[in-house]
């Protein structure tokens, strides 16, 4: 029998914890291993219950999410962390990702995206909900004159994240630059690049650039 993904929920609102617990319990592969209403003993709790994923609110009493991440950073991460926040402030996103968070999810999107977020992070990838990802991408590219600000794609071959990656590759950003600015690992960038090339049946960057121009991702 396949082992379940053990999840710990940390939020200062019991009603939110109850709602997320009920939602996650509908997924056979998930198990809510524990919960916390403050940040004081989260490290000890997730270590004891062997949680693999921690859903962590930024605004917590006694010890907030940033402090919890700093503790994890110092002691060694006992599990992967997805930040759950009411805010999509880029400074906060940048700080928590530098401290080792694996994902960032706004509360307004939590209900529809949290299952996907857990599955993706459990596989070792980073996760951002659409509004956060778009904000990061726009901030990174806002002053690039070659970017087409009104991106359209008719054939829907690529996912939203793949569209961002192919756009940045076509704008001549290196894998390292994309990794640093989008808060994803270089391995994730390379995985996306390979998947894009496979989908588009192209063998080199020239093919990616041609696709980007054809689909109005960048200006020729």
C-alpha beads as a LAMMPS data file, in Angstrom:
LAMMPS data file: protein, C-alpha beads

220 atoms
219 bonds

1 atom types
1 bond types

-500.0 500.0 xlo xhi
-500.0 500.0 ylo yhi
-500.0 500.0 zlo zhi

Masses

1 110.0

Atoms # bond

1 1 1 0.000 0.000 0.000
2 1 1 1.323 3.419 -0.988
3 1 1 2.306 5.612 1.957
4 1 1 0.275 8.776 2.399
5 1 1 1.733 12.273 2.232
6 1 1 1.732 13.532 5.816
7 1 1 0.747 17.201 6.146
8 1 1 0.938 19.639 9.058
9 1 1 -1.297 22.739 9.028
10 1 1 -0.243 25.910 10.860
11 1 1 -2.629 28.863 10.990
12 1 1 -4.003 31.002 13.809
13 1 1 -7.604 30.551 12.670
14 1 1 -9.195 27.242 13.711
15 1 1 -11.942 27.648 11.120
16 1 1 -9.345 27.739 8.314
17 1 1 -7.540 24.701 9.702
18 1 1 -10.850 22.825 9.935
19 1 1 -11.768 23.766 6.372
20 1 1 -8.397 22.730 4.949
21 1 1 -8.428 19.508 6.969
22 1 1 -11.826 18.567 5.557
23 1 1 -10.646 19.364 2.038
24 1 1 -7.365 17.450 2.311
25 1 1 -9.110 14.440 3.851
26 1 1 -11.006 14.032 0.583
27 1 1 -7.700 13.080 -1.076
28 1 1 -6.854 9.434 -0.417
29 1 1 -3.092 10.050 -0.702
30 1 1 -3.111 12.783 1.992
31 1 1 -3.093 12.576 5.767
32 1 1 -3.280 15.587 8.095
33 1 1 -0.679 14.567 10.688
34 1 1 -1.042 17.606 12.960
35 1 1 -2.052 21.238 13.347
36 1 1 -0.753 24.376 15.083
37 1 1 -2.503 27.602 16.070
38 1 1 0.762 29.428 16.828
39 1 1 4.364 29.162 15.671
40 1 1 6.067 28.419 18.969
41 1 1 6.548 24.641 18.730
42 1 1 6.113 23.932 15.021
43 1 1 9.639 22.598 14.533
44 1 1 9.195 20.106 17.363
45 1 1 5.682 19.158 16.239
46 1 1 6.530 18.378 12.613
47 1 1 9.629 16.503 13.704
48 1 1 7.569 14.303 16.035
49 1 1 4.723 13.588 13.618
50 1 1 7.033 13.082 10.599
51 1 1 5.131 15.540 8.436
52 1 1 6.463 15.815 4.887
53 1 1 4.680 19.059 4.026
54 1 1 4.028 22.049 6.284
55 1 1 1.364 24.555 5.269
56 1 1 2.513 27.659 7.152
57 1 1 0.713 30.964 7.657
58 1 1 2.930 34.069 7.689
59 1 1 0.923 35.823 10.417
60 1 1 1.154 33.576 13.473
61 1 1 1.162 34.469 17.198
62 1 1 4.208 33.821 19.456
63 1 1 6.426 33.089 16.430
64 1 1 5.454 34.202 12.922
65 1 1 6.055 32.291 9.699
66 1 1 9.288 34.126 8.930
67 1 1 10.700 33.212 12.355
68 1 1 9.626 29.587 11.898
69 1 1 11.422 29.449 8.545
70 1 1 14.550 30.974 10.095
71 1 1 14.447 28.248 12.759
72 1 1 14.092 25.583 10.048
73 1 1 16.963 27.176 8.142
74 1 1 19.206 27.049 11.205
75 1 1 18.264 23.573 12.459
76 1 1 17.683 21.825 9.139
77 1 1 14.346 21.433 7.391
78 1 1 12.322 18.530 8.826
79 1 1 9.833 18.916 5.949
80 1 1 9.014 21.000 2.876
81 1 1 7.170 24.271 3.512
82 1 1 4.368 25.949 1.568
83 1 1 3.653 29.477 2.775
84 1 1 -0.013 30.385 3.113
85 1 1 -0.588 34.137 3.261
86 1 1 -3.188 36.855 2.827
87 1 1 -0.545 38.931 1.042
88 1 1 1.221 38.692 -2.311
89 1 1 3.908 41.224 -1.419
90 1 1 7.012 40.534 -3.496
91 1 1 9.388 41.404 -0.636
92 1 1 7.766 38.766 1.585
93 1 1 7.773 36.205 -1.222
94 1 1 11.454 36.846 -1.915
95 1 1 12.369 36.580 1.774
96 1 1 10.568 33.293 2.442
97 1 1 11.910 31.665 -0.717
98 1 1 15.458 32.655 0.236
99 1 1 14.836 31.086 3.640
100 1 1 13.960 27.790 1.973
101 1 1 10.199 27.734 1.422
102 1 1 9.128 25.494 -1.460
103 1 1 5.927 27.309 -2.364
104 1 1 3.734 30.350 -1.828
105 1 1 -0.043 30.278 -1.844
106 1 1 -2.421 33.174 -1.197
107 1 1 -5.408 32.410 1.018
108 1 1 -7.883 33.598 -1.599
109 1 1 -6.654 30.769 -3.879
110 1 1 -5.991 28.150 -1.198
111 1 1 -9.205 26.171 -1.610
112 1 1 -8.742 25.557 -5.322
113 1 1 -4.940 25.255 -5.433
114 1 1 -3.724 23.662 -2.210
115 1 1 -4.043 20.060 -3.411
116 1 1 -2.027 20.815 -6.545
117 1 1 0.516 22.767 -4.471
118 1 1 1.102 19.841 -2.115
119 1 1 1.458 17.347 -4.963
120 1 1 3.962 19.526 -6.840
121 1 1 6.055 20.419 -3.790
122 1 1 6.096 16.772 -2.688
123 1 1 7.694 15.935 -6.044
124 1 1 10.537 18.349 -5.241
125 1 1 9.378 21.284 -7.344
126 1 1 8.443 24.839 -6.366
127 1 1 4.860 26.083 -6.434
128 1 1 3.292 29.542 -6.743
129 1 1 -0.367 30.229 -7.342
130 1 1 -1.213 32.064 -10.568
131 1 1 -1.472 35.564 -9.086
132 1 1 1.872 35.280 -7.291
133 1 1 3.643 33.749 -10.294
134 1 1 2.311 36.460 -12.600
135 1 1 3.446 39.198 -10.219
136 1 1 6.967 37.748 -10.029
137 1 1 7.157 37.393 -13.815
138 1 1 5.866 40.919 -14.480
139 1 1 8.307 42.452 -12.008
140 1 1 11.202 40.603 -13.628
141 1 1 10.297 41.633 -17.193
142 1 1 8.525 44.992 -16.818
143 1 1 11.373 47.053 -18.343
144 1 1 12.268 44.713 -21.197
145 1 1 11.406 46.429 -24.511
146 1 1 11.294 43.135 -26.423
147 1 1 8.516 41.666 -24.301
148 1 1 5.039 41.734 -25.777
149 1 1 2.865 42.984 -22.904
150 1 1 -0.311 41.538 -24.421
151 1 1 0.650 37.877 -24.650
152 1 1 -1.770 35.642 -26.499
153 1 1 -1.521 31.960 -27.303
154 1 1 -4.108 30.267 -29.433
155 1 1 -2.988 26.639 -29.523
156 1 1 -2.586 26.152 -25.725
157 1 1 0.296 23.726 -26.174
158 1 1 2.217 25.118 -23.214
159 1 1 1.203 25.714 -19.619
160 1 1 1.286 29.185 -18.087
161 1 1 4.619 28.448 -16.373
162 1 1 6.089 27.039 -19.592
163 1 1 5.005 30.183 -21.435
164 1 1 6.926 32.265 -18.916
165 1 1 10.027 30.094 -19.206
166 1 1 10.074 30.095 -23.022
167 1 1 9.530 33.865 -23.017
168 1 1 12.508 34.440 -20.717
169 1 1 14.706 32.040 -22.683
170 1 1 13.768 33.893 -25.867
171 1 1 14.659 37.197 -24.161
172 1 1 18.146 35.720 -23.628
173 1 1 17.983 35.259 -19.874
174 1 1 20.267 32.497 -18.643
175 1 1 19.007 29.532 -16.641
176 1 1 20.682 30.989 -13.544
177 1 1 18.993 34.376 -14.031
178 1 1 15.586 32.752 -14.509
179 1 1 16.157 30.628 -11.427
180 1 1 17.128 33.587 -9.241
181 1 1 14.380 35.922 -10.403
182 1 1 11.481 33.453 -10.438
183 1 1 12.580 31.831 -7.139
184 1 1 12.801 28.375 -8.656
185 1 1 15.770 26.005 -8.804
186 1 1 18.007 25.720 -11.851
187 1 1 16.928 22.069 -12.072
188 1 1 13.291 23.193 -12.356
189 1 1 14.216 25.662 -15.106
190 1 1 16.059 22.933 -17.005
191 1 1 13.151 20.496 -16.573
192 1 1 10.747 23.077 -18.004
193 1 1 13.105 23.781 -20.912
194 1 1 13.327 20.089 -21.809
195 1 1 9.550 19.653 -21.543
196 1 1 8.977 22.699 -23.754
197 1 1 11.378 21.440 -26.401
198 1 1 9.730 18.026 -26.335
199 1 1 6.235 19.527 -26.716
200 1 1 7.326 21.825 -29.553
201 1 1 9.467 19.102 -31.177
202 1 1 12.454 21.406 -31.466
203 1 1 16.100 20.612 -30.769
204 1 1 17.536 24.025 -29.932
205 1 1 16.918 27.537 -28.643
206 1 1 16.308 28.881 -32.140
207 1 1 13.150 26.787 -32.326
208 1 1 11.987 28.209 -29.003
209 1 1 12.573 31.781 -30.180
210 1 1 10.664 31.128 -33.413
211 1 1 7.718 29.821 -31.395
212 1 1 7.841 32.827 -29.060
213 1 1 7.768 35.270 -31.986
214 1 1 5.039 33.360 -33.830
215 1 1 2.824 33.353 -30.730
216 1 1 3.467 37.020 -29.890
217 1 1 5.373 36.293 -26.671
218 1 1 8.185 38.619 -27.732
219 1 1 8.663 41.245 -30.384
220 1 1 10.833 40.348 -33.371

Bonds

1 1 1 2
2 1 2 3
3 1 3 4
4 1 4 5
5 1 5 6
6 1 6 7
7 1 7 8
8 1 8 9
9 1 9 10
10 1 10 11
11 1 11 12
12 1 12 13
13 1 13 14
14 1 14 15
15 1 15 16
16 1 16 17
17 1 17 18
18 1 18 19
19 1 19 20
20 1 20 21
21 1 21 22
22 1 22 23
23 1 23 24
24 1 24 25
25 1 25 26
26 1 26 27
27 1 27 28
28 1 28 29
29 1 29 30
30 1 30 31
31 1 31 32
32 1 32 33
33 1 33 34
34 1 34 35
35 1 35 36
36 1 36 37
37 1 37 38
38 1 38 39
39 1 39 40
40 1 40 41
41 1 41 42
42 1 42 43
43 1 43 44
44 1 44 45
45 1 45 46
46 1 46 47
47 1 47 48
48 1 48 49
49 1 49 50
50 1 50 51
51 1 51 52
52 1 52 53
53 1 53 54
54 1 54 55
55 1 55 56
56 1 56 57
57 1 57 58
58 1 58 59
59 1 59 60
60 1 60 61
61 1 61 62
62 1 62 63
63 1 63 64
64 1 64 65
65 1 65 66
66 1 66 67
67 1 67 68
68 1 68 69
69 1 69 70
70 1 70 71
71 1 71 72
72 1 72 73
73 1 73 74
74 1 74 75
75 1 75 76
76 1 76 77
77 1 77 78
78 1 78 79
79 1 79 80
80 1 80 81
81 1 81 82
82 1 82 83
83 1 83 84
84 1 84 85
85 1 85 86
86 1 86 87
87 1 87 88
88 1 88 89
89 1 89 90
90 1 90 91
91 1 91 92
92 1 92 93
93 1 93 94
94 1 94 95
95 1 95 96
96 1 96 97
97 1 97 98
98 1 98 99
99 1 99 100
100 1 100 101
101 1 101 102
102 1 102 103
103 1 103 104
104 1 104 105
105 1 105 106
106 1 106 107
107 1 107 108
108 1 108 109
109 1 109 110
110 1 110 111
111 1 111 112
112 1 112 113
113 1 113 114
114 1 114 115
115 1 115 116
116 1 116 117
117 1 117 118
118 1 118 119
119 1 119 120
120 1 120 121
121 1 121 122
122 1 122 123
123 1 123 124
124 1 124 125
125 1 125 126
126 1 126 127
127 1 127 128
128 1 128 129
129 1 129 130
130 1 130 131
131 1 131 132
132 1 132 133
133 1 133 134
134 1 134 135
135 1 135 136
136 1 136 137
137 1 137 138
138 1 138 139
139 1 139 140
140 1 140 141
141 1 141 142
142 1 142 143
143 1 143 144
144 1 144 145
145 1 145 146
146 1 146 147
147 1 147 148
148 1 148 149
149 1 149 150
150 1 150 151
151 1 151 152
152 1 152 153
153 1 153 154
154 1 154 155
155 1 155 156
156 1 156 157
157 1 157 158
158 1 158 159
159 1 159 160
160 1 160 161
161 1 161 162
162 1 162 163
163 1 163 164
164 1 164 165
165 1 165 166
166 1 166 167
167 1 167 168
168 1 168 169
169 1 169 170
170 1 170 171
171 1 171 172
172 1 172 173
173 1 173 174
174 1 174 175
175 1 175 176
176 1 176 177
177 1 177 178
178 1 178 179
179 1 179 180
180 1 180 181
181 1 181 182
182 1 182 183
183 1 183 184
184 1 184 185
185 1 185 186
186 1 186 187
187 1 187 188
188 1 188 189
189 1 189 190
190 1 190 191
191 1 191 192
192 1 192 193
193 1 193 194
194 1 194 195
195 1 195 196
196 1 196 197
197 1 197 198
198 1 198 199
199 1 199 200
200 1 200 201
201 1 201 202
202 1 202 203
203 1 203 204
204 1 204 205
205 1 205 206
206 1 206 207
207 1 207 208
208 1 208 209
209 1 209 210
210 1 210 211
211 1 211 212
212 1 212 213
213 1 213 214
214 1 214 215
215 1 215 216
216 1 216 217
217 1 217 218
218 1 218 219
219 1 219 220
